[in-house]
Amino acid sequence: MLTLTENASNVVKTIVEQSGGGSDSGLRISQDAPDSPALHVIPSEAPEPGDQVLQEETGARVFLEETAAVTLDDKILDAQVDQGGGVQFSITPQA
């Protein structure tokens, strides 16, 4: 299953809070097709049917659409915030 670094967990929580999400909200990651390199990341009020829910101890919640869940199953999600406040997510294989 996808794991989040501490940075990613904090960024996810911040994005969800800034989007006005409630306690059931999270960040949803989806993918158009298994062979598509693009992942879509958006704040979501709740998981959609079929989504895997990743609940971190910090309170960060990530909803993984079925195709994205398979792609990210053995990955680590990290995040960095630049000086302008932009977020850059990165994905690396688990060791």
N, CA and C of each residue as an Amber inpcrd file, in Angstrom:
protein
   285
   0.8460000  -1.1880000   0.0000000   0.0000000   0.0000000   0.0000000
   0.8860000   1.2450000   0.0000000   0.3970000   2.2990000  -0.6190000
   1.0960000   3.5860000  -0.6460000   1.4020000   4.0560000   0.7730000
   2.5960000   4.5790000   0.9680000   2.9310000   5.1960000   2.2460000
   3.2570000   6.6610000   2.0050000   3.0520000   7.4740000   3.0150000
   3.3270000   8.9020000   2.9390000   4.4880000   9.2540000   3.8430000
   5.3490000  10.1530000   3.3620000   6.3830000  10.6870000   4.2320000
   5.7220000  11.6780000   5.1870000   6.4620000  12.0880000   6.1860000
   5.9360000  13.0830000   7.1250000   5.5880000  14.3780000   6.3960000
   6.4620000  14.7940000   5.4730000   6.1900000  16.0030000   4.6920000
   4.8940000  15.8690000   3.9040000   4.7210000  14.7350000   3.2190000
   3.5190000  14.5260000   2.4210000   2.2710000  14.5400000   3.3020000
   2.3430000  13.9030000   4.4390000   1.2130000  13.8820000   5.3580000
   0.8220000  15.2970000   5.7900000   1.8120000  16.1140000   6.1250000
   1.5460000  17.4950000   6.5310000   0.9690000  18.3130000   5.3750000
   1.4950000  18.1230000   4.1730000   1.0030000  18.8610000   3.0090000
  -0.4370000  18.4560000   2.6930000  -0.7230000  17.1630000   2.7440000
  -2.0850000  16.6840000   2.4910000  -3.0550000  17.3240000   3.4790000
  -2.7250000  17.2970000   4.7500000  -3.5920000  17.9150000   5.7620000
  -3.8030000  19.3920000   5.4790000  -2.7480000  20.1030000   5.1360000
  -2.8350000  21.5430000   4.8710000  -3.7200000  21.8240000   3.6630000
  -3.5440000  21.0730000   2.5840000  -4.3660000  21.2690000   1.3810000
  -5.8290000  21.0380000   1.6930000  -6.1320000  19.9720000   2.4170000
  -7.5230000  19.6570000   2.7430000  -8.1180000  20.7460000   3.6400000
  -7.3560000  21.1890000   4.6340000  -7.8400000  22.2450000   5.5220000
  -8.0850000  23.5400000   4.7530000  -7.1770000  23.9090000   3.8520000
  -7.3150000  25.1480000   3.0790000  -8.4730000  25.0800000   2.0880000
  -8.8570000  23.8680000   1.6880000  -9.9780000  23.7360000   0.7570000
 -11.3210000  23.7430000   1.4880000 -11.2720000  23.8570000   2.8210000
 -12.4970000  23.9200000   3.6100000 -13.1150000  22.5680000   3.8890000
 -12.3150000  21.5250000   3.7460000 -12.8290000  20.1720000   3.9450000
 -13.1260000  19.8740000   5.4020000 -14.1050000  19.0100000   5.6010000
 -14.4740000  18.5840000   6.9420000 -13.6670000  17.3750000   7.3800000
 -14.1250000  16.7310000   8.4250000 -13.3720000  15.6180000   9.0180000
 -13.3170000  14.3840000   8.1150000 -14.2480000  14.2640000   7.1650000
 -14.2480000  13.1240000   6.2470000 -13.4890000  13.4160000   4.9560000
 -12.9780000  14.6280000   4.8120000 -12.3130000  15.0470000   3.5730000
 -10.9100000  14.4770000   3.4720000 -10.4020000  14.4850000   2.2550000
  -9.0480000  14.0250000   2.0140000  -8.5680000  14.4780000   0.6570000
  -7.4330000  13.9850000   0.2620000  -6.8640000  14.2750000  -1.0410000
  -7.0730000  13.0370000  -1.9050000  -7.7210000  13.2010000  -3.0540000
  -8.0230000  12.0540000  -3.9290000  -7.0170000  11.9900000  -5.0670000
  -6.4560000  10.8100000  -5.2690000  -5.5180000  10.5770000  -6.3550000
  -6.1800000   9.6130000  -7.3280000  -6.2510000  10.0300000  -8.5990000
  -6.8530000   9.1740000  -9.6130000  -5.9350000   9.0930000 -10.8260000
  -6.2130000   8.1140000 -11.6800000  -5.4160000   7.8770000 -12.8730000
  -6.3860000   7.4690000 -13.9830000  -6.2060000   8.0560000 -15.1810000
  -7.1320000   7.7800000 -16.2900000  -7.0750000   6.3320000 -16.7780000
  -5.8610000   5.7820000 -16.8780000  -5.6800000   4.4140000 -17.3720000
  -4.4090000   3.8450000 -16.7650000  -4.3090000   2.5130000 -16.6610000
  -3.1140000   1.9070000 -16.0480000  -1.8070000   2.3070000 -16.7190000
  -1.8380000   2.5710000 -18.0260000  -0.6110000   2.9290000 -18.7370000
  -0.3950000   4.4340000 -18.8380000  -1.2670000   5.2070000 -18.2180000
  -1.1390000   6.6640000 -18.2420000  -0.1430000   7.1200000 -17.1710000
   0.8310000   7.9420000 -17.5470000   1.7950000   8.4130000 -16.5460000
   1.2390000   9.5280000 -15.6510000   0.1070000  10.0980000 -16.0310000
  -0.4430000  11.2340000 -15.2870000  -1.3470000  10.7740000 -14.1450000
  -1.1260000  11.3860000 -12.9950000  -2.0000000  11.1890000 -11.8490000
  -2.6810000  12.5180000 -11.5530000  -3.9320000  12.4660000 -11.1570000
  -4.6910000  13.6710000 -10.8180000  -4.8440000  13.7240000  -9.3010000
  -4.5670000  14.8720000  -8.7170000  -4.6440000  15.0420000  -7.2680000
  -5.5720000  16.2170000  -6.9750000  -6.6760000  15.9530000  -6.2790000
  -7.6220000  17.0150000  -5.9360000  -8.1720000  16.7900000  -4.5300000
  -8.4880000  17.8750000  -3.8130000  -9.1640000  17.7250000  -2.5210000
 -10.5650000  17.1450000  -2.7660000 -11.0230000  16.3090000  -1.8700000
 -12.3250000  15.6690000  -2.0230000 -13.0260000  15.6170000  -0.6680000
 -14.3350000  15.8330000  -0.6910000 -15.1260000  15.8120000   0.5420000
 -15.2040000  14.4160000   1.1500000 -15.1440000  13.3960000   0.2980000
 -15.2630000  12.0110000   0.7650000 -14.7390000  11.0850000  -0.3300000
 -14.4120000   9.8570000   0.0300000 -13.9800000   8.9140000  -1.0070000
 -15.1540000   8.5640000  -1.9200000 -14.8260000   8.2290000  -3.1650000
 -15.8470000   7.7640000  -4.0950000 -15.9500000   6.2470000  -3.9750000
 -17.0700000   5.6720000  -4.4080000 -17.2050000   4.2130000  -4.3420000
 -16.0240000   3.5280000  -5.0430000 -15.4450000   2.5370000  -4.3810000
 -14.3110000   1.8060000  -4.9350000 -12.9510000   2.3570000  -4.5400000
 -12.9070000   3.5580000  -3.9690000 -11.6390000   4.1510000  -3.5540000
 -11.0620000   3.4120000  -2.3530000  -9.7340000   3.2660000  -2.3300000
  -9.0430000   2.8190000  -1.1230000  -8.8120000   4.0580000  -0.2630000
  -8.9770000   3.9280000   1.0320000  -8.7810000   5.0610000   1.9380000
  -7.5310000   4.8070000   2.7670000  -6.6000000   5.7370000   2.6840000
  -5.3740000   5.6820000   3.4720000  -5.5080000   6.7280000   4.5700000
  -5.5670000   6.2710000   5.8090000  -5.7240000   7.1610000   6.9630000
  -4.4150000   7.1490000   7.7470000  -3.7250000   8.2820000   7.7670000
  -2.4720000   8.3930000   8.5000000  -2.7620000   8.7220000   9.9710000
  -1.8360000   8.3620000  10.8490000  -1.9840000   8.6780000  12.2740000
  -2.0700000  10.1750000  12.5160000  -1.4890000  10.9530000  11.6160000
  -1.5010000  12.4150000  11.7420000  -2.8610000  13.0070000  11.4070000
  -3.7550000  12.1870000  10.8420000  -5.0670000  12.6780000  10.4430000
  -5.1830000  12.9150000   8.9520000  -4.0770000  12.8390000   8.2240000
  -4.1280000  13.0080000   6.7700000  -4.8760000  11.8240000   6.1610000
  -5.7510000  12.1330000   5.2020000  -6.5100000  11.0920000   4.5050000
  -6.2600000  11.2130000   3.0110000  -5.9760000  10.0680000   2.3850000
  -5.7750000  10.0120000   0.9380000  -6.7310000   8.9700000   0.3860000
  -7.4570000   9.3510000  -0.6700000  -8.3780000   8.4490000  -1.3390000
  -7.7380000   8.0390000  -2.6640000  -7.5840000   6.7440000  -2.8660000
  -6.9430000   6.2270000  -4.0740000  -7.9790000   5.5640000  -4.9680000
  -8.1910000   6.1630000  -6.1390000  -9.0530000   5.5660000  -7.1500000
  -8.4460000   4.2050000  -7.5130000  -9.2570000   3.2560000  -7.9560000
  -8.8180000   1.8680000  -8.1320000  -7.5570000   1.7270000  -8.9940000
  -7.5020000   2.3860000 -10.1410000  -6.3430000   2.2700000 -11.0250000
  -5.1090000   2.8740000 -10.3710000  -5.2670000   4.0300000  -9.7450000
  -4.1480000   4.6830000  -9.0600000  -3.6690000   3.8380000  -7.8820000
  -4.5840000   3.1740000  -7.1940000  -4.2040000   2.3320000  -6.0530000
  -3.2790000   1.2020000  -6.4930000  -3.5430000   0.6190000  -7.6500000
  -2.6890000  -0.4520000  -8.1690000  -1.3220000   0.1120000  -8.5400000
  -1.3190000   1.2410000  -9.2380000  -0.0620000   1.8790000  -9.6570000
   0.7990000   2.2610000  -8.4680000   0.1800000   2.7610000  -7.4010000
   0.9210000   3.3070000  -6.2570000   1.0890000   2.3050000  -5.1110000
   0.6970000   1.0650000  -5.3200000   0.6770000   0.0670000  -4.2500000
   2.0090000  -0.0860000  -3.5220000   3.1140000  -0.0150000  -4.2320000
   4.4310000  -0.2320000  -3.6200000   5.2860000   1.0340000  -3.6680000
   4.6200000   2.1890000  -3.5140000   5.3110000   3.4760000  -3.6510000
   5.2480000   4.2950000  -2.3660000   6.1150000   5.3280000  -2.3470000
   6.1490000   6.3070000  -1.2550000   5.8260000   7.6670000  -1.8570000
   4.8950000   8.3770000  -1.2430000   4.5340000   9.7190000  -1.6830000
   5.2250000  10.7340000  -0.7940000   5.9570000  11.6480000  -1.4330000
   6.6120000  12.7380000  -0.7090000   6.0890000  14.0480000  -1.2850000
   6.2770000  15.1300000  -0.5740000   5.8220000  16.4360000  -1.0370000
   6.7660000  17.5200000  -0.5400000   6.9550000  18.5140000  -1.3760000
   7.7480000  19.6850000  -1.0330000   6.9380000  20.9260000  -1.3780000
   7.1030000  21.9690000  -0.5950000   6.4440000  23.2430000  -0.8570000
   7.5340000  24.2450000  -1.2090000   7.3830000  24.9170000  -2.3760000
   8.3950000  25.8900000  -2.7750000   8.1410000  27.2420000  -2.1120000
   9.0310000  28.1950000  -2.3530000   8.9400000  29.5020000  -1.7010000
   7.6580000  30.2480000  -2.0640000   7.1050000  29.9580000  -3.2350000
   5.8710000  30.6010000  -3.6590000   4.6190000  29.9060000  -3.1660000
   4.7880000  28.8100000  -2.4160000   3.6430000  28.0830000  -1.8770000
   3.1590000  26.9620000  -2.7760000   3.8350000  26.7250000  -3.9130000
   3.4540000  25.6400000  -4.8090000   3.8820000  24.3010000  -4.2390000
   3.0920000  23.2910000  -4.4980000   3.3650000  21.9500000  -3.9850000
   3.8630000  21.0600000  -5.1190000   4.9140000  20.3190000  -4.8410000
   5.4490000  19.3450000  -5.7870000   5.4210000  17.9800000  -5.1120000
   4.6160000  17.0650000  -5.6520000   4.5760000  15.7060000  -5.1350000
   5.5910000  14.8650000  -5.9120000   6.2000000  13.9180000  -5.2240000
   7.0980000  12.9730000  -5.8890000   6.7800000  11.5670000  -5.3980000
   7.0110000  10.6080000  -6.2880000   6.7130000   9.2120000  -5.9900000
   7.9790000   8.4000000  -6.1980000   8.3200000   7.5980000  -5.1950000
   9.4940000   6.7400000  -5.2920000   9.1110000   5.3210000  -4.8740000
   9.8690000   4.3330000  -5.3480000   9.5770000   2.9490000  -4.9460000
   9.9020000   2.7370000  -3.4680000   9.1620000   1.8450000  -2.8220000
   9.4830000   1.4620000  -1.4530000  10.6990000   0.5610000  -1.4840000
  11.5220000   0.6520000  -0.4530000  12.7470000  -0.1660000  -0.4000000
  12.4390000  -1.6040000  -0.0960000
